[in-house]
Amino acid sequence: MSPTQIIQKFVELFNKADAAGLAELYHDDAVNHQVANEPIIGKQAIFKMFETEFAAAEMVCIVEHIFEDGNWGILEWKDPLGLRGCGFFHIIDGKIKFQRGYWDKLSFLRQHKLPIPTE
């Protein structure tokens, strides 16, 4: 699958809160670095991250744009609450090898009425 197709599948599974399906899109040693958090390394850890996040908040990804350049795909997104962000996906052999996401964590926590860290 192309980077665009992988991202489209990612969004479909994300919007179903399908942590297991999402994890299958990644290489075993993939890295998911949401820059507001520490990098998550490995398919199993990425699965647990999604599982935890889906349990904490109802999240919806609305695609604004998908761009593709070689082995890279870029997703610009928004959610129904007004949060916006973007993600960069490095696709190798049809799976995500590296992902980096940019979004406002403080706004996300406030919108979902989640605890705000004190440090």
C-alpha positions in Angstrom: 0.0 0.0 0.0 1.1 3.5 -0.7 1.7 6.1 2.1 -1.7 7.7 1.2 -3.5 4.3 1.5 -1.8 3.5 4.8 -2.9 6.9 6.2 -6.4 6.4 5.0 -6.5 3.0 6.7 -4.9 4.5 9.8 -7.7 7.1 10.0 -10.4 4.5 9.4 -9.1 2.3 12.3 -8.4 5.3 14.5 -12.0 6.4 14.2 -13.2 2.9 15.2 -10.8 3.0 18.2 -9.3 -0.2 16.9 -6.0 -0.4 18.8 -5.2 -3.9 17.5 -5.9 -3.0 13.9 -3.8 0.1 14.2 -0.9 -1.8 15.7 -0.9 -4.1 12.6 0.0 -1.1 10.4 3.4 -0.8 12.1 6.7 -2.6 11.8 7.6 -4.7 14.9 10.3 -2.1 15.8 8.4 1.0 14.7 8.6 4.3 16.6 5.5 6.5 17.2 6.6 9.9 18.6 3.8 12.2 19.4 6.0 15.2 20.3 3.9 16.1 23.3 4.9 12.7 24.8 7.9 10.4 24.9 8.5 8.2 21.8 6.8 4.8 21.9 9.0 2.0 20.5 7.7 -1.3 19.2 4.4 -2.6 17.8 3.3 -4.0 21.2 4.0 -0.7 23.0 2.2 1.2 20.3 -0.8 -1.1 20.7 -0.8 -0.4 24.4 -0.5 3.3 23.8 -3.6 3.3 21.5 -5.5 1.0 23.9 -4.9 3.4 26.8 -5.7 6.5 24.8 -9.0 5.1 23.5 -10.0 4.2 27.0 -9.3 7.7 28.2 -11.1 9.8 25.6 -13.4 9.5 22.6 -11.2 10.7 19.7 -12.2 11.4 16.1 -9.8 12.2 13.3 -11.2 14.3 10.4 -8.9 14.4 7.4 -8.1 17.8 6.1 -5.3 16.9 3.7 -3.1 13.9 2.9 0.2 14.5 1.1 2.6 11.9 -0.2 6.3 12.2 -1.1 8.1 9.0 -1.8 8.0 6.8 1.3 6.5 9.6 3.4 2.9 10.5 4.0 1.7 13.6 5.8 -1.7 13.9 7.4 -3.3 17.3 8.4 -6.3 16.6 10.7 -8.8 18.2 13.0 -11.3 16.8 15.4 -14.9 17.8 16.2 -13.8 19.8 19.3 -11.6 22.1 17.2 -8.2 20.5 17.9 -5.9 20.5 14.9 -2.6 18.6 14.2 -0.5 16.9 11.7 1.3 13.6 11.4 4.3 12.4 9.4 4.5 8.7 8.5 7.5 7.0 7.1 6.3 3.9 5.2 8.7 1.0 4.5 7.5 -2.1 2.8 3.8 -1.2 3.3 4.1 -0.6 7.0 4.7 2.4 9.3 8.3 2.5 10.4 8.3 5.9 12.0 5.5 8.3 12.9 5.7 11.8 14.4 2.7 13.8 15.4 2.2 17.5 16.4 -0.8 18.7 18.3 -1.6 20.8 21.4 -1.7 18.4 24.4 -3.0 21.0 26.9 -6.0 21.8 24.7 -6.6 18.1 24.2 -6.6 17.5 28.0 -8.9 20.4 28.6 -11.3 19.5 25.9 -11.7 15.9 27.2 -11.7 17.0 30.9 -8.6 14.9 31.6 -6.1 15.7 34.4 -3.5 18.3 33.6 -0.1 17.4 34.8 1.4 19.8 37.4 5.0 19.4 36.2 
